[in-house]
C-alpha cells in the first residue's frame, strides 16, 4: 500500500505523520516550531522530523498544511502572520529539493477539507464544501478530490462574507463579516456583553445557558444560527455542493443552534438545491491526513 508524508506546520508546533492511502496514521512525530530562530531553523526541523519517520524514503510524496492563504502553484505562503519570514518563501521547493519527492503546500483549512472530502464525511461526493467554526470561521471547496485554491490562494476564505452590513465594526474584517458575528470568538464577545465579562469565558458558556433555557442565551444562539444560515446560503448559491461538512470546536454546541441553522438555510435556497446534505466532520486528524492526501491527489501513477 502506498504511503505519504503529511506536515502540519503551525506557529507553535510542527507535526509530521506517515499516512497510508486509506487515511490511517501509521506514525506521527512533533516538535515546537521555534519560529523566532528563523525560517532555515524551521525548515531544518521539518526535515529532521520527516527523516525520523520509519520508511520515510518509501513514501510517494509530501504534503504540507500551513496557516493563511497559499500560492499553491509556486508552493509559497501568501501571508504568514503566524510564521514571520515565510511570506513568499519557497517552502515546497526547499523540502522537495532535499528529499527529491513531489511536495505540495496548501492552507491548513484547505487540507483539512481535503482530508474530509477524500476519507471523511465527504467521501464519495464530487463537490464537498468544508466549513470549520471555531475561534474563527474557515472554508474549503474540494471538487473531485482537488482543492480549489483560486488565483491568489484565497478561495474558500469565507470569514469575510458580509451577512449584515448594519452590524458594528469589530476589527479589520468587513462590517457584518460572518466571523465577527457567528464564530466562537463572536459568541464569547456577545455573551460577555449580555451576561458580564466574568460570567462568560468562552462560547460554551453561552451554549450551557441556552441549554438551561435562558432566554437571552437562546436569542444569541438563534441569531448565530440565522447568521450562519446566510453564510451557507451564499456559498450554496455559488457552489451548489453535494454536501457541507462542518467541523470545529463550536460544533460541541451544535445541539443549541445547528438544527435551527439548517431550517433557516433551507428556507433561503431554491427548491432544486434542497438535496444538499449537512454532515459533521469525522476525522480526528483532518489537517495532517489532508496534507498527506495532497500528493495522493496530484502525483500520477
WOJOVEN-V706281 format. One record per backbone hydrogen bond with DSSP energy under -0.5 kcal/mol. NH is the residue of the N-H (numbers start at 1). CO is the residue of the C=O. If there is no record, write none. Layout:
nh;co
NH;CO
NH;CO
This chain:
nh;co
4;19
5;61
6;17
7;63
8;15
9;7
9;65
10;8
10;13
14;31
15;8
16;29
17;6
18;27
19;4
19;17
20;24
21;2
23;20
26;18
26;24
27;18
29;16
31;14
33;12
37;34
38;35
42;38
43;39
44;40
45;41
46;42
47;43
48;44
49;45
50;46
51;47
52;48
52;49
53;50
56;53
58;55
59;56
60;3
62;102
63;5
64;104
65;7
66;106
67;9
70;153
71;76
72;70
75;71
76;71
77;86
77;89
78;69
79;69
83;80
86;83
88;77
89;86
91;89
92;75
94;90
95;91
96;92
97;93
98;94
99;95
100;96
101;96
104;62
106;64
108;66
111;107
112;108
113;109
114;110
115;111
116;112
117;113
118;114
119;115
120;115
120;116
122;116
123;120
125;122
128;126
128;142
129;243
130;128
130;140
131;245
132;138
133;247
134;132
134;136
138;132
139;156
140;130
142;128
142;140
143;141
143;146
144;126
144;142
146;143
148;141
149;147
153;150
155;149
157;154
158;156
160;157
161;158
163;161
163;176
164;176
167;164
176;168
177;174
178;161
179;159
180;177
181;178
182;178
183;179
184;134
185;134
185;135
187;183
188;184
189;185
190;186
191;187
192;188
193;189
194;190
195;191
196;192
199;196
200;196
201;199
205;202
206;202
206;203
207;203
208;204
209;205
210;206
211;207
212;208
213;210
214;209
218;214
219;215
220;216
221;217
222;218
223;219
224;220
225;221
226;222
227;223
228;224
229;225
230;226
231;227
232;228
233;229
234;230
235;231
236;232
237;233
238;234
238;235
239;235
240;236
242;127
243;127
244;277
245;129
245;243
246;244
246;279
247;131
250;133
251;248
252;249
253;250
254;251
256;253
257;254
258;254
259;254
261;257
262;258
263;259
264;260
265;261
266;262
267;263
267;264
268;265
269;265
273;270
274;271
276;273
277;242
279;244
281;246
286;283
289;285
290;286
291;287
292;288
293;289
294;290
294;291
295;291
296;292
297;293
298;294
299;295
300;298
